[in-house]
Amino acid sequence: MQLTQLIAKELSLPLKGVENTVTLLDEGATIPFISRYRKEMTGSLDELQVGAIKERYEKLQELEKRKETILKSMDEQDVLTPELEAKIKSCYNATELEDIYLPYKPKRKTRAVKAKEKGLEPLAKIVMKQYERDIEARAASFVNDEVADVDEALQGARDIIAEWVNEHQVAREIVRSVFDKEATICSKVVKGKEEEGLKYKDYFDWNEPLKRCPSHRFMAMRRGEKEGFLKLTIAPDAENSIQRLDRFFVKGNTSASEQVADAVADAYKRLLAPSIETEFTRLFTEKSDTEAIRVFSENLRQLLLASPLGQKRVLALDPGYRTGCKVVCLDAQGNLLDNATIYPHPPQNDYPKSAQTITALIDKYQIEAIAIGNGTASRETEAFAKGLRLKQSVQIFVVSEDGASVYSAGKVAREEFPDYDVTVRGAVSIGRRLMDPLAELVKIDPKSIGVGQYQHDVDQTQLKKSLDTVVESCVNSVGVNLNTASKHLLTYVSGLGPQLAQNIVDFRAENGAFDSRDKLKKVPRLGAKAFEQAAGFLRIQNAKNPLDNTAVHPEAYKVVKQMAADLGCKVDDLVKDKALRDKIKLQNYVSDTIGLPTLTDIMKELDKPGRDPRSEIKAFEFAEGIYSIDDLYEGMVLPGLVTNITNFGAFVDIGVKQDGLVHISQMADRYISDPNEVVKLQQQVKVKVMEVDRVRKRIQLSMKNA
């Protein structure tokens, strides 16, 4: 079966769409480009479907490489038959493939290998047939210089049989089936580690059916095991497994059958159970990793697509007590205009001078909004800012500063602000996050943004790959201003990457702003393929051609010009006048290369050229007088901001430095399986305080009746 047929069947997608998607991927097309500009070829597959095809295609390609390695190994051993070759080539299950290869896999010096070297394989074959009624007498003929007695001969035969059982495909499937249905995960505290590992107290004596263990609990126990506090086992009832194996391998009731039964029990306990336990641990680790990465990716997507303030003049405050609050002023493009440090809080308490500094900066730079980091002294700084008697109306926003310190000490910030210290860079990051979260957050390793669930425990390669895909998806869905975008933002544009992004920035610095997309072709090393992939996602405000500020791809400009010509107007008129657009009959413009899906997208773009698809930002205020966990009491209802979403609930900032948890059972008056059904990141919610644990600094919240 062809790989594309297999993918189409597995994902329940049309074969033609899968085949064309794979062809486009092989040609170097990106997921955003394929899903946005090749709808006629794919049958309008969306980003998730194209991404799923890509992921499965890559895994199947890895499997094909593994098959080649196995076939080569077996050929070198001279054990490859036409039947085995056909079986391997038609296998598309990684576990099944390894089972086929297991008997032929080069082995270290196992007990069975040593027994074979002593010439005991013929005896093992006799025992396995189970015809002999007096197997001891038969075994006596195998006693020699290397085999001391009958017991050693039979032990060697059992070792060989145990290995045969372990390598038998049916045996492995039997044990897998029992593990799948009946395995229990057991967690015990490591003796003497009770006090040190107190945070894992819930798992000091825990067991449950493996198939019911949620990914976050499995990962918590695995972390406890890695840190040396817990001992985990995954196993079903051994007797049941051995009985099922006996039914397959043990025939009759001879003395040879007893030897086989002993070998089967040994094979299960010594070889099969540990091997299948490792396999299930790996499978559940992969499953948990996938789920944790999915949660992190969804949170990251919501964070990157958070509402931007837009191009406004911003004063940003990075709050602090002893070291003061760092202040920066930014122009509407995010350029640093000025910086200062104020000390409105203890121990200095220099409120008058601090107020005077802020007021003067607001007047001098015509500031339109204030961004305050949500770290230490955030609430007090917010109260200070609100208490200022300002002449003009200035909006005040509290901004998440997760990862700002990572950015400020990193290479990107040093490149942008070589003459300023980390405190200034951190404040700039806070201000720019308010203006455009996406443009600023792309500069930070997503793992440092603080919206994950066990992100440091999962497969880091897989995590990076998934998060990069999310960033790429978000950047391209919003679109990028070609004349203001940083190198880091341009890097994620479809078809570009770090080098072409740098070349664009250098070309812009040397030649001035781009006035057309076509000018991109003059950027060094930006060839036809990169232009095709990138152009539709790049925007040029006030361009000569109004289509350059839309998601209409340059390859479709010709059809839009034809529409305008047919109506006797210019493309500009078509963009401005809805009445003109309503006269267009799309069917008239369908061709071999452009179909109704693309034409429909073009009309949507003409309807809202250059419009940011993200929602407008809303100001938010925490409850007055609530600054620390000591200000809370059970039953009070407070406004809050959703800061993180996990499988078991959502964390909400209520302005007291520790986020409270709304457990999934407390999110709605109905059953929900996923917190995303009810909340989104940065969503403003009302919550009721259910429980306050001041010792462990834990706050339990509820959204029911709040």
PLY file of the C-alpha trace (Angstrom):
ply
format ascii 1.0
element vertex 706
property float x
property float y
property float z
element edge 705
property int vertex1
property int vertex2
end_header
0.00 0.00 0.00
1.29 3.48 -0.84
2.03 5.79 2.10
-0.57 8.31 0.90
-3.29 5.63 0.79
-2.40 4.60 4.33
-2.49 8.21 5.57
-5.83 8.89 3.84
-7.34 5.78 5.45
-5.93 6.48 8.93
-7.00 10.16 8.97
-10.28 9.61 7.05
-9.28 12.19 4.44
-9.76 12.18 0.63
-6.89 10.37 -1.12
-6.45 13.05 -3.80
-6.11 15.78 -1.14
-3.54 13.73 0.78
-1.53 12.95 -2.37
-1.40 16.62 -3.39
-0.54 17.72 0.14
2.37 15.27 0.30
3.58 16.47 -3.13
3.45 20.10 -1.92
5.30 19.19 1.30
7.98 17.39 -0.71
8.37 20.54 -2.83
9.07 22.55 0.33
5.66 24.21 0.84
4.73 25.17 4.42
1.57 24.21 6.31
0.20 27.81 6.36
0.84 28.22 2.61
-0.78 24.89 1.66
-3.89 25.44 3.79
-4.31 29.10 2.72
-3.31 29.17 -0.96
-3.67 25.64 -2.32
-7.28 24.84 -1.40
-8.13 23.65 -4.91
-5.33 21.05 -4.74
-6.07 19.81 -1.21
-9.86 19.97 -1.25
-9.77 22.85 1.29
-7.94 20.89 4.00
-7.33 23.14 7.03
-4.06 23.70 8.94
-4.76 20.91 11.45
-5.44 18.37 8.71
-2.37 19.41 6.68
-0.31 19.27 9.90
-1.63 15.78 10.70
-0.72 14.59 7.18
2.79 16.02 7.55
3.31 14.39 10.97
2.10 10.96 9.83
4.07 11.17 6.57
7.28 11.92 8.49
6.67 9.00 10.87
6.04 6.62 8.00
9.23 7.81 6.30
11.13 7.04 9.53
9.51 3.59 9.54
10.66 3.01 5.94
14.24 3.85 6.99
13.96 1.41 9.90
12.75 -1.30 7.50
15.81 -0.72 5.31
18.11 -1.13 8.35
16.35 -4.35 9.41
16.40 -5.85 5.90
20.10 -5.05 5.58
20.88 -6.64 8.97
18.92 -9.82 8.13
20.48 -10.04 4.69
23.98 -9.82 6.21
23.05 -12.65 8.62
21.80 -14.69 5.63
18.38 -15.24 7.29
16.24 -13.11 4.95
13.68 -15.22 3.07
11.32 -13.85 0.38
8.40 -14.40 2.80
10.10 -12.42 5.60
11.07 -9.65 3.19
7.47 -9.33 1.97
6.18 -9.35 5.57
8.56 -6.58 6.61
7.88 -4.44 3.54
4.10 -4.63 4.06
4.30 -3.81 7.79
3.31 -0.28 8.84
3.21 -0.76 12.62
6.47 0.04 14.46
5.79 -2.42 17.33
4.84 -5.25 14.96
7.96 -4.56 12.87
10.23 -4.91 15.92
8.42 -8.16 16.88
9.18 -9.62 13.42
12.83 -8.62 13.74
13.30 -9.71 17.39
14.31 -13.37 16.70
16.97 -12.16 14.23
18.26 -9.22 16.23
21.97 -9.65 17.10
22.05 -10.65 20.77
24.43 -10.23 23.65
25.45 -13.38 25.57
22.02 -14.44 26.91
21.34 -17.62 28.86
19.76 -19.09 25.72
22.81 -18.23 23.58
25.11 -19.96 26.12
22.84 -23.03 26.14
22.91 -23.19 22.33
26.71 -23.00 22.39
26.65 -26.11 24.60
24.66 -27.93 21.90
21.32 -27.96 23.75
19.09 -26.53 20.97
18.13 -30.03 19.66
16.99 -30.96 23.20
14.94 -27.73 23.40
13.20 -28.71 20.13
12.42 -32.18 21.50
11.02 -30.67 24.73
8.98 -28.12 22.76
7.25 -30.90 20.75
6.03 -32.31 24.13
5.83 -35.93 22.94
8.42 -37.37 25.34
6.97 -38.91 28.48
10.39 -39.42 30.11
12.22 -36.26 29.15
14.93 -36.79 31.82
16.07 -40.01 30.10
16.25 -38.18 26.77
18.14 -35.28 28.38
20.78 -37.69 29.74
22.11 -38.19 26.20
23.09 -34.47 26.13
25.36 -34.72 29.19
29.03 -34.18 28.15
32.14 -32.20 29.08
30.23 -28.90 28.85
26.91 -30.11 30.33
27.46 -31.51 33.82
24.18 -33.36 34.39
20.53 -33.82 33.37
19.40 -30.81 35.42
21.83 -28.53 33.59
20.72 -29.96 30.23
17.04 -29.33 31.01
17.79 -25.89 32.43
19.58 -24.99 29.18
16.64 -26.31 27.12
14.21 -24.23 29.22
16.37 -21.12 28.72
16.23 -21.63 24.95
12.45 -22.23 25.03
11.97 -19.12 27.24
13.73 -17.05 24.59
11.58 -18.60 21.83
8.45 -17.73 23.82
9.69 -14.18 24.37
10.38 -13.76 20.66
7.10 -15.31 19.49
4.78 -12.70 17.96
1.63 -14.34 19.33
3.10 -14.55 22.85
3.94 -10.86 22.80
0.45 -9.99 21.55
-1.11 -12.11 24.34
0.88 -10.29 27.02
0.24 -6.91 25.38
-3.49 -7.62 25.38
-3.43 -8.44 29.13
-1.37 -5.31 29.88
-3.75 -3.20 27.80
-6.88 -4.44 29.60
-5.66 -5.17 33.11
-2.36 -3.39 33.87
-2.22 -1.39 37.09
0.17 1.48 37.72
1.62 1.35 41.24
3.56 4.14 42.93
5.40 3.70 46.25
7.60 6.12 48.15
11.33 5.24 48.19
12.21 4.25 51.75
13.77 7.13 53.68
12.60 9.78 51.18
9.23 10.52 52.83
10.18 13.95 54.18
12.30 15.12 51.24
9.67 14.10 48.68
6.68 15.53 50.56
5.30 17.28 47.49
4.62 13.79 46.05
2.73 12.66 49.18
-0.40 11.88 47.14
1.60 9.15 45.34
3.41 7.56 48.31
1.01 4.60 48.12
-1.04 4.90 44.95
-2.41 2.44 42.44
-5.04 2.57 39.72
-5.80 0.90 36.36
-3.27 2.22 33.85
-5.90 2.92 31.19
-7.71 5.26 33.61
-4.60 7.19 34.65
-4.78 10.73 33.16
-1.67 12.10 31.48
-0.98 14.80 34.09
-1.06 12.23 36.95
1.18 9.84 35.03
3.65 12.68 34.40
3.60 13.74 38.06
4.46 10.18 39.15
7.16 9.89 36.45
8.69 13.16 37.67
8.67 11.81 41.25
10.43 8.67 40.00
13.05 10.69 38.06
13.77 12.79 41.16
14.31 9.61 43.20
11.29 9.87 45.52
8.94 7.29 43.97
9.19 3.75 42.59
6.76 2.97 39.76
5.64 -0.37 38.39
3.20 -1.16 35.58
1.91 -4.74 35.51
-1.23 -6.88 35.30
-1.87 -10.01 37.38
1.04 -12.36 36.55
-0.93 -15.61 37.01
-3.56 -14.61 34.47
-0.89 -13.74 31.88
0.98 -17.03 32.43
-2.26 -19.04 32.16
-3.06 -17.44 28.81
0.46 -18.20 27.56
0.17 -21.80 28.81
-3.01 -22.27 26.79
-1.05 -21.36 23.66
2.26 -23.17 24.32
1.62 -26.11 26.68
0.20 -29.20 24.94
-0.73 -32.46 26.64
0.32 -33.68 30.06
3.78 -35.17 29.65
6.97 -34.53 31.62
8.10 -32.47 28.59
4.92 -30.35 28.91
5.88 -29.57 32.52
9.28 -28.37 31.29
7.56 -26.11 28.73
5.21 -24.72 31.42
8.24 -23.89 33.61
9.94 -22.23 30.62
6.80 -20.19 29.84
6.57 -18.92 33.45
10.27 -18.02 33.36
9.86 -16.32 29.96
7.01 -14.18 31.31
8.68 -13.13 34.57
12.25 -12.68 33.30
11.76 -11.53 29.71
8.22 -10.76 28.53
6.82 -8.82 31.50
9.85 -6.46 31.84
9.95 -5.96 28.05
6.22 -5.20 27.71
6.30 -3.03 30.87
9.08 -0.96 29.25
7.01 -0.81 26.07
3.87 0.37 27.90
5.86 2.88 29.97
7.26 4.26 26.71
3.82 4.29 25.05
2.19 6.05 28.01
5.11 8.47 28.23
4.66 9.28 24.53
0.89 9.61 24.99
1.35 11.87 28.03
4.01 13.91 26.24
1.68 14.34 23.27
-1.15 15.49 25.54
1.07 17.87 27.53
2.47 19.31 24.29
-1.08 19.69 22.95
-2.11 21.62 26.09
1.01 23.82 25.93
0.53 24.43 22.20
-3.10 25.46 22.65
-2.16 27.82 25.50
0.68 29.29 23.45
-1.64 29.84 20.48
-4.11 31.74 22.68
-1.32 33.80 24.24
0.26 34.70 20.89
-3.12 35.69 19.48
-4.02 37.81 22.54
-5.55 41.21 21.82
-2.99 43.89 20.87
-3.27 47.54 21.89
-1.82 48.47 18.49
0.47 51.33 17.53
0.08 53.63 20.54
2.65 55.56 22.57
3.27 53.52 25.72
4.94 54.07 29.09
5.98 50.73 30.59
6.73 50.06 34.25
8.67 47.03 35.53
7.71 47.14 39.23
10.04 46.59 42.19
10.55 47.58 45.84
14.17 48.04 46.92
15.61 48.46 43.41
12.73 50.71 42.34
10.44 50.60 39.29
12.12 50.80 35.91
10.27 53.16 33.54
10.57 53.31 29.74
8.74 55.38 27.12
8.11 53.88 23.67
6.86 55.50 20.49
4.01 54.00 18.43
6.49 51.71 16.62
7.92 50.39 19.89
11.18 52.37 19.70
12.76 53.36 23.03
12.52 57.12 23.65
13.49 57.51 27.29
14.04 55.59 30.54
14.15 56.34 34.25
13.88 54.70 37.68
11.35 55.71 40.33
11.01 54.65 43.99
7.34 55.04 45.02
7.36 51.96 47.34
9.18 50.92 50.53
11.91 51.28 51.64
12.41 54.66 49.88
8.70 55.68 49.65
9.60 58.61 47.38
6.04 59.06 46.15
6.07 62.81 45.20
9.21 62.63 43.06
8.03 59.38 41.41
4.66 60.95 40.54
6.39 64.04 39.17
8.70 61.91 36.95
5.83 59.85 35.49
3.62 62.90 34.88
6.45 64.73 33.12
7.22 61.74 30.87
3.54 61.29 29.98
3.30 64.98 29.00
6.63 65.03 27.13
5.94 61.96 24.96
2.13 62.26 24.71
1.71 58.81 26.26
-1.58 57.04 25.47
-1.31 53.91 27.66
0.61 52.56 30.66
1.79 48.92 30.79
2.63 47.48 34.23
4.40 44.12 34.66
2.49 41.64 36.84
5.47 40.58 39.03
6.64 41.84 42.43
4.96 45.10 43.57
2.61 45.01 40.57
-0.59 45.79 42.52
1.04 48.61 44.44
2.45 50.09 41.22
-0.98 49.82 39.59
-2.51 51.71 42.58
0.26 54.33 42.29
-0.43 54.83 38.54
-4.18 55.09 39.09
-3.61 57.67 41.81
-1.79 60.08 39.49
-3.71 63.22 38.53
-3.18 63.13 34.81
-4.39 65.86 32.44
-5.17 63.45 29.62
-6.94 60.09 29.56
-4.35 57.31 29.78
-5.42 53.66 29.88
-3.66 51.41 32.41
-3.00 47.72 31.70
-1.36 44.97 33.76
0.78 42.79 31.46
2.18 39.29 32.02
5.94 39.47 32.36
6.57 35.70 32.11
9.78 35.25 30.15
10.66 38.98 30.13
13.75 38.31 32.25
14.79 35.53 29.84
14.44 37.96 26.92
16.23 40.83 28.69
19.31 38.71 29.49
19.37 36.98 26.09
21.15 37.50 22.79
18.12 39.08 21.04
17.78 41.85 23.65
21.55 42.49 23.63
21.41 42.93 19.85
18.45 45.32 20.11
19.72 47.34 23.08
23.50 46.91 23.44
23.82 50.15 25.45
21.16 49.37 28.07
21.08 47.00 31.03
18.67 44.10 31.60
16.20 46.18 33.63
15.60 48.60 30.75
15.28 45.75 28.26
12.76 43.96 30.51
10.59 47.09 30.78
10.72 47.58 26.99
9.52 43.98 26.54
6.57 44.62 28.89
5.55 47.73 26.92
5.87 46.07 23.55
3.86 43.06 24.74
0.94 45.38 25.34
1.28 46.88 21.86
1.64 43.56 20.03
1.98 40.34 22.08
2.76 38.23 19.00
5.59 40.43 17.70
7.28 40.50 21.12
6.72 36.93 22.31
8.33 35.40 19.18
11.65 36.64 20.57
11.37 34.38 23.62
11.78 30.60 23.85
8.13 29.47 24.23
9.12 27.24 27.18
9.91 30.39 29.18
6.47 31.95 28.68
4.97 29.94 31.56
1.81 28.46 30.05
2.81 24.79 29.98
2.03 21.62 31.88
5.15 19.54 32.74
6.91 21.11 29.73
10.37 20.32 31.11
9.55 16.61 31.40
8.37 15.96 27.85
10.35 15.06 24.73
12.14 18.38 24.11
12.63 17.82 20.37
8.93 17.11 19.91
7.99 20.08 22.11
10.17 22.51 20.14
8.82 21.21 16.83
5.21 21.58 17.98
5.68 25.04 19.49
7.54 26.31 16.42
4.60 25.10 14.31
2.19 27.04 16.55
4.28 30.22 16.33
4.50 29.87 12.54
0.73 29.32 12.33
-0.06 32.37 14.49
2.37 34.70 12.71
1.01 33.76 9.29
-2.64 33.86 10.32
-2.23 37.46 11.56
0.11 38.59 8.77
3.28 40.65 9.14
3.96 44.31 8.36
6.95 44.06 6.01
8.24 47.54 6.91
8.12 47.33 10.71
8.57 43.61 11.51
11.68 42.55 13.41
14.03 39.88 12.11
12.59 37.49 14.72
9.01 37.98 13.54
9.99 37.65 9.87
11.81 34.39 10.65
8.45 32.67 11.23
6.87 33.90 7.98
6.16 31.01 5.61
9.18 30.26 3.42
11.65 32.68 5.06
13.70 31.50 8.04
16.52 33.33 9.90
18.84 34.12 6.97
16.22 35.53 4.58
14.64 37.45 7.49
18.02 39.09 8.18
18.48 39.81 4.46
15.08 41.57 4.36
15.96 43.72 7.40
19.36 44.60 5.88
17.78 45.44 2.50
15.16 47.61 4.24
17.86 49.49 6.20
19.85 50.11 3.02
17.06 50.91 0.54
14.27 52.28 2.72
10.73 50.95 3.17
9.22 48.48 0.70
6.56 50.12 -1.47
5.50 46.85 -3.13
5.63 43.11 -2.56
7.33 42.78 -5.92
10.35 44.59 -4.49
10.95 41.55 -2.28
12.39 39.81 -5.34
15.36 42.19 -5.13
16.30 40.93 -1.64
19.52 38.87 -1.92
18.93 35.09 -2.06
15.13 35.46 -1.91
14.21 33.32 -4.91
10.94 32.51 -6.65
10.06 29.67 -4.24
10.57 31.77 -1.10
8.59 34.64 -2.69
5.72 32.27 -3.53
5.62 30.91 0.04
6.01 34.27 1.85
4.41 37.04 -0.20
0.78 36.46 0.78
1.58 36.71 4.49
3.49 40.02 4.25
1.59 43.33 4.39
2.61 46.78 3.11
0.52 49.64 4.45
-0.10 52.51 2.01
1.38 50.49 -0.86
0.88 51.58 -4.48
-1.20 48.45 -5.00
-3.89 48.13 -2.30
-3.72 44.33 -2.65
-0.21 44.46 -1.13
-1.90 45.18 2.22
-4.18 42.11 2.05
-3.85 38.34 2.23
-4.56 38.14 -1.51
-1.58 36.33 -3.03
0.28 38.11 -5.87
-0.44 35.11 -8.11
-4.14 36.08 -7.87
-3.71 39.83 -8.59
-4.49 39.21 -12.24
-7.99 37.90 -11.49
-8.77 40.86 -9.17
-7.65 43.31 -11.89
-9.94 41.46 -14.31
-12.86 41.83 -11.89
-12.21 45.58 -11.67
-11.84 45.89 -15.46
-15.14 44.05 -16.02
-16.86 46.53 -13.69
-15.12 49.49 -15.36
-13.32 50.58 -12.20
-9.91 50.42 -10.52
-8.81 47.88 -7.92
-8.84 50.75 -5.38
-12.54 51.31 -6.07
-13.23 47.61 -5.66
-11.61 47.66 -2.20
-13.51 50.77 -1.07
-16.96 50.06 -2.52
-18.98 47.09 -1.25
-21.74 47.77 -3.77
-19.24 47.17 -6.58
-18.03 43.93 -4.99
-21.60 42.69 -4.65
-21.95 42.80 -8.43
-19.15 40.24 -8.92
-20.26 36.74 -9.97
-17.43 34.51 -8.76
-18.37 31.64 -11.05
-17.28 33.78 -14.02
-13.67 33.79 -12.76
-13.19 30.08 -12.06
-10.24 28.72 -14.08
-7.87 25.76 -14.14
-5.72 27.38 -11.44
-8.25 29.34 -9.34
-11.44 27.81 -7.99
-14.33 29.00 -5.80
-12.50 28.44 -2.46
-9.70 30.89 -3.44
-12.13 33.36 -5.05
-14.25 33.34 -1.86
-11.12 34.06 0.21
-10.22 36.94 -2.12
-13.65 38.53 -1.60
-13.29 38.25 2.18
-9.94 40.02 1.98
-11.26 42.82 -0.22
-13.95 43.29 2.43
-11.42 43.95 5.24
-8.02 44.85 3.75
-5.20 45.00 6.31
-7.51 44.36 9.26
-5.94 42.56 12.23
-7.93 39.36 12.88
-7.29 39.56 16.64
-9.96 40.96 18.95
-9.69 44.39 20.58
-8.03 44.66 23.97
-10.13 45.37 27.06
-8.87 47.08 30.20
-9.07 45.01 33.40
-9.09 45.90 37.10
-8.42 43.68 40.11
-10.54 44.09 43.23
-9.64 47.11 45.37
-7.86 46.35 48.65
-6.91 42.76 47.75
-3.12 42.56 47.57
-2.00 39.35 49.30
-3.24 35.88 50.22
-3.92 37.21 53.76
-6.61 39.53 52.34
-8.66 36.54 51.11
-11.49 34.75 52.90
-13.78 31.94 51.81
-16.89 32.98 49.92
-15.61 36.28 48.50
-16.21 36.84 44.77
-13.39 38.48 42.80
-12.49 39.43 39.23
-9.56 37.49 37.77
-7.54 36.78 34.63
-6.98 33.24 33.31
-3.18 32.77 33.21
-2.76 29.05 32.46
-4.98 26.18 31.33
-4.24 22.52 32.12
-6.20 19.29 31.72
-7.34 19.46 35.33
-8.45 23.10 35.43
-7.39 26.71 34.98
-5.15 29.01 37.00
-6.51 32.49 37.64
-4.67 35.63 38.75
-6.78 37.50 41.31
-4.07 40.03 42.15
-2.46 38.37 45.19
0.83 37.09 43.68
-0.25 33.40 43.85
-2.60 32.25 41.11
-5.62 30.31 42.32
-6.81 27.03 40.77
-10.30 26.54 39.39
-10.55 22.75 39.21
-12.32 21.41 36.11
-15.22 20.29 38.34
-15.69 23.90 39.49
-15.76 25.53 36.04
-19.40 25.02 35.06
-22.71 23.63 36.29
-22.46 20.91 33.65
-19.91 18.18 32.97
-16.96 19.35 30.87
-14.04 17.23 29.62
-11.75 20.09 28.58
-11.31 23.46 30.36
-11.00 25.11 26.92
-14.76 24.52 26.52
-15.28 27.23 29.15
-12.23 29.52 29.32
-9.45 30.98 27.20
-6.09 32.46 28.23
-6.26 36.10 29.36
-10.04 35.79 29.67
-11.58 38.02 32.33
-13.61 35.89 34.76
-15.43 36.15 38.10
-14.39 33.56 40.70
-15.44 32.60 44.20
-12.80 31.78 46.85
-13.49 28.22 48.10
-10.42 27.47 50.21
-7.20 29.26 51.23
-4.17 27.22 52.37
-1.80 29.94 53.63
0.92 27.47 54.65
1.28 25.87 51.19
0.16 29.11 49.47
-2.67 27.38 47.61
-5.95 29.00 46.64
-8.97 26.96 45.49
-11.45 28.91 43.37
-14.79 28.22 41.71
-16.54 29.75 38.72
-19.90 28.25 39.72
-22.41 30.85 40.92
-19.70 33.51 40.82
0 1
1 2
2 3
3 4
4 5
5 6
6 7
7 8
8 9
9 10
10 11
11 12
12 13
13 14
14 15
15 16
16 17
17 18
18 19
19 20
20 21
21 22
22 23
23 24
24 25
25 26
26 27
27 28
28 29
29 30
30 31
31 32
32 33
33 34
34 35
35 36
36 37
37 38
38 39
39 40
40 41
41 42
42 43
43 44
44 45
45 46
46 47
47 48
48 49
49 50
50 51
51 52
52 53
53 54
54 55
55 56
56 57
57 58
58 59
59 60
60 61
61 62
62 63
63 64
64 65
65 66
66 67
67 68
68 69
69 70
70 71
71 72
72 73
73 74
74 75
75 76
76 77
77 78
78 79
79 80
80 81
81 82
82 83
83 84
84 85
85 86
86 87
87 88
88 89
89 90
90 91
91 92
92 93
93 94
94 95
95 96
96 97
97 98
98 99
99 100
100 101
101 102
102 103
103 104
104 105
105 106
106 107
107 108
108 109
109 110
110 111
111 112
112 113
113 114
114 115
115 116
116 117
117 118
118 119
119 120
120 121
121 122
122 123
123 124
124 125
125 126
126 127
127 128
128 129
129 130
130 131
131 132
132 133
133 134
134 135
135 136
136 137
137 138
138 139
139 140
140 141
141 142
142 143
143 144
144 145
145 146
146 147
147 148
148 149
149 150
150 151
151 152
152 153
153 154
154 155
155 156
156 157
157 158
158 159
159 160
160 161
161 162
162 163
163 164
164 165
165 166
166 167
167 168
168 169
169 170
170 171
171 172
172 173
173 174
174 175
175 176
176 177
177 178
178 179
179 180
180 181
181 182
182 183
183 184
184 185
185 186
186 187
187 188
188 189
189 190
190 191
191 192
192 193
193 194
194 195
195 196
196 197
197 198
198 199
199 200
200 201
201 202
202 203
203 204
204 205
205 206
206 207
207 208
208 209
209 210
210 211
211 212
212 213
213 214
214 215
215 216
216 217
217 218
218 219
219 220
220 221
221 222
222 223
223 224
224 225
225 226
226 227
227 228
228 229
229 230
230 231
231 232
232 233
233 234
234 235
235 236
236 237
237 238
238 239
239 240
240 241
241 242
242 243
243 244
244 245
245 246
246 247
247 248
248 249
249 250
250 251
251 252
252 253
253 254
254 255
255 256
256 257
257 258
258 259
259 260
260 261
261 262
262 263
263 264
264 265
265 266
266 267
267 268
268 269
269 270
270 271
271 272
272 273
273 274
274 275
275 276
276 277
277 278
278 279
279 280
280 281
281 282
282 283
283 284
284 285
285 286
286 287
287 288
288 289
289 290
290 291
291 292
292 293
293 294
294 295
295 296
296 297
297 298
298 299
299 300
300 301
301 302
302 303
303 304
304 305
305 306
306 307
307 308
308 309
309 310
310 311
311 312
312 313
313 314
314 315
315 316
316 317
317 318
318 319
319 320
320 321
321 322
322 323
323 324
324 325
325 326
326 327
327 328
328 329
329 330
330 331
331 332
332 333
333 334
334 335
335 336
336 337
337 338
338 339
339 340
340 341
341 342
342 343
343 344
344 345
345 346
346 347
347 348
348 349
349 350
350 351
351 352
352 353
353 354
354 355
355 356
356 357
357 358
358 359
359 360
360 361
361 362
362 363
363 364
364 365
365 366
366 367
367 368
368 369
369 370
370 371
371 372
372 373
373 374
374 375
375 376
376 377
377 378
378 379
379 380
380 381
381 382
382 383
383 384
384 385
385 386
386 387
387 388
388 389
389 390
390 391
391 392
392 393
393 394
394 395
395 396
396 397
397 398
398 399
399 400
400 401
401 402
402 403
403 404
404 405
405 406
406 407
407 408
408 409
409 410
410 411
411 412
412 413
413 414
414 415
415 416
416 417
417 418
418 419
419 420
420 421
421 422
422 423
423 424
424 425
425 426
426 427
427 428
428 429
429 430
430 431
431 432
432 433
433 434
434 435
435 436
436 437
437 438
438 439
439 440
440 441
441 442
442 443
443 444
444 445
445 446
446 447
447 448
448 449
449 450
450 451
451 452
452 453
453 454
454 455
455 456
456 457
457 458
458 459
459 460
460 461
461 462
462 463
463 464
464 465
465 466
466 467
467 468
468 469
469 470
470 471
471 472
472 473
473 474
474 475
475 476
476 477
477 478
478 479
479 480
480 481
481 482
482 483
483 484
484 485
485 486
486 487
487 488
488 489
489 490
490 491
491 492
492 493
493 494
494 495
495 496
496 497
497 498
498 499
499 500
500 501
501 502
502 503
503 504
504 505
505 506
506 507
507 508
508 509
509 510
510 511
511 512
512 513
513 514
514 515
515 516
516 517
517 518
518 519
519 520
520 521
521 522
522 523
523 524
524 525
525 526
526 527
527 528
528 529
529 530
530 531
531 532
532 533
533 534
534 535
535 536
536 537
537 538
538 539
539 540
540 541
541 542
542 543
543 544
544 545
545 546
546 547
547 548
548 549
549 550
550 551
551 552
552 553
553 554
554 555
555 556
556 557
557 558
558 559
559 560
560 561
561 562
562 563
563 564
564 565
565 566
566 567
567 568
568 569
569 570
570 571
571 572
572 573
573 574
574 575
575 576
576 577
577 578
578 579
579 580
580 581
581 582
582 583
583 584
584 585
585 586
586 587
587 588
588 589
589 590
590 591
591 592
592 593
593 594
594 595
595 596
596 597
597 598
598 599
599 600
600 601
601 602
602 603
603 604
604 605
605 606
606 607
607 608
608 609
609 610
610 611
611 612
612 613
613 614
614 615
615 616
616 617
617 618
618 619
619 620
620 621
621 622
622 623
623 624
624 625
625 626
626 627
627 628
628 629
629 630
630 631
631 632
632 633
633 634
634 635
635 636
636 637
637 638
638 639
639 640
640 641
641 642
642 643
643 644
644 645
645 646
646 647
647 648
648 649
649 650
650 651
651 652
652 653
653 654
654 655
655 656
656 657
657 658
658 659
659 660
660 661
661 662
662 663
663 664
664 665
665 666
666 667
667 668
668 669
669 670
670 671
671 672
672 673
673 674
674 675
675 676
676 677
677 678
678 679
679 680
680 681
681 682
682 683
683 684
684 685
685 686
686 687
687 688
688 689
689 690
690 691
691 692
692 693
693 694
694 695
695 696
696 697
697 698
698 699
699 700
700 701
701 702
702 703
703 704
704 705
